[in-house]
Amino acid sequence: MGIGGRPLTEEIASTPGWVEQRLDEAFAGLPASTGPAREAYGACLGRRKEPAAPSDTMGAEFNGCRAALHRALTELGLDGDAMAQLDRRLEALEAEIAEDS
């Protein structure tokens, strides 16, 4: 037991460990300037994913993360084709995260 009868550990929002590698793969080939947006997106995924979410909301919890990523990448001047390719990779990743939970 920790201080005040509370456990020493607490739950911290996070994504499964394999997600970091998949994010690296999804962002491979993009300019280094996209790194902070990638980090923010990964952190957002961890905060948004609820274990055992109802099946009718599977994946929907990530919509805000991708919208924020789009804004950041648009501000960086990422072209539409690169954004579309990244979107396809991220949609697949989000589906895998939803299935893994």
Secondary structure as a PSIPRED ss2 file (coil, helix, strand):
# PSIPRED VFORMAT (PSIPRED V4.0)

   1 M C   1.000  0.000  0.000
   2 G C   1.000  0.000  0.000
   3 I H   0.000  1.000  0.000
   4 G H   0.000  1.000  0.000
   5 G H   0.000  1.000  0.000
   6 R C   1.000  0.000  0.000
   7 P C   1.000  0.000  0.000
   8 L C   1.000  0.000  0.000
   9 T C   1.000  0.000  0.000
  10 E C   1.000  0.000  0.000
  11 E C   1.000  0.000  0.000
  12 I C   1.000  0.000  0.000
  13 A C   1.000  0.000  0.000
  14 S C   1.000  0.000  0.000
  15 T C   1.000  0.000  0.000
  16 P C   1.000  0.000  0.000
  17 G C   1.000  0.000  0.000
  18 W H   0.000  1.000  0.000
  19 V H   0.000  1.000  0.000
  20 E H   0.000  1.000  0.000
  21 Q H   0.000  1.000  0.000
  22 R H   0.000  1.000  0.000
  23 L H   0.000  1.000  0.000
  24 D H   0.000  1.000  0.000
  25 E H   0.000  1.000  0.000
  26 A H   0.000  1.000  0.000
  27 F H   0.000  1.000  0.000
  28 A C   1.000  0.000  0.000
  29 G C   1.000  0.000  0.000
  30 L C   1.000  0.000  0.000
  31 P C   1.000  0.000  0.000
  32 A H   0.000  1.000  0.000
  33 S H   0.000  1.000  0.000
  34 T H   0.000  1.000  0.000
  35 G H   0.000  1.000  0.000
  36 P H   0.000  1.000  0.000
  37 A H   0.000  1.000  0.000
  38 R H   0.000  1.000  0.000
  39 E H   0.000  1.000  0.000
  40 A H   0.000  1.000  0.000
  41 Y H   0.000  1.000  0.000
  42 G H   0.000  1.000  0.000
  43 A H   0.000  1.000  0.000
  44 C H   0.000  1.000  0.000
  45 L H   0.000  1.000  0.000
  46 G H   0.000  1.000  0.000
  47 R H   0.000  1.000  0.000
  48 R H   0.000  1.000  0.000
  49 K C   1.000  0.000  0.000
  50 E C   1.000  0.000  0.000
  51 P C   1.000  0.000  0.000
  52 A C   1.000  0.000  0.000
  53 A C   1.000  0.000  0.000
  54 P C   1.000  0.000  0.000
  55 S H   0.000  1.000  0.000
  56 D H   0.000  1.000  0.000
  57 T H   0.000  1.000  0.000
  58 M C   1.000  0.000  0.000
  59 G C   1.000  0.000  0.000
  60 A H   0.000  1.000  0.000
  61 E H   0.000  1.000  0.000
  62 F H   0.000  1.000  0.000
  63 N H   0.000  1.000  0.000
  64 G H   0.000  1.000  0.000
  65 C H   0.000  1.000  0.000
  66 R H   0.000  1.000  0.000
  67 A H   0.000  1.000  0.000
  68 A H   0.000  1.000  0.000
  69 L H   0.000  1.000  0.000
  70 H H   0.000  1.000  0.000
  71 R H   0.000  1.000  0.000
  72 A H   0.000  1.000  0.000
  73 L H   0.000  1.000  0.000
  74 T H   0.000  1.000  0.000
  75 E H   0.000  1.000  0.000
  76 L C   1.000  0.000  0.000
  77 G C   1.000  0.000  0.000
  78 L C   1.000  0.000  0.000
  79 D C   1.000  0.000  0.000
  80 G H   0.000  1.000  0.000
  81 D H   0.000  1.000  0.000
  82 A H   0.000  1.000  0.000
  83 M H   0.000  1.000  0.000
  84 A H   0.000  1.000  0.000
  85 Q H   0.000  1.000  0.000
  86 L H   0.000  1.000  0.000
  87 D H   0.000  1.000  0.000
  88 R H   0.000  1.000  0.000
  89 R H   0.000  1.000  0.000
  90 L H   0.000  1.000  0.000
  91 E H   0.000  1.000  0.000
  92 A H   0.000  1.000  0.000
  93 L H   0.000  1.000  0.000
  94 E H   0.000  1.000  0.000
  95 A H   0.000  1.000  0.000
  96 E H   0.000  1.000  0.000
  97 I H   0.000  1.000  0.000
  98 A H   0.000  1.000  0.000
  99 E H   0.000  1.000  0.000
 100 D H   0.000  1.000  0.000
 101 S C   1.000  0.000  0.000
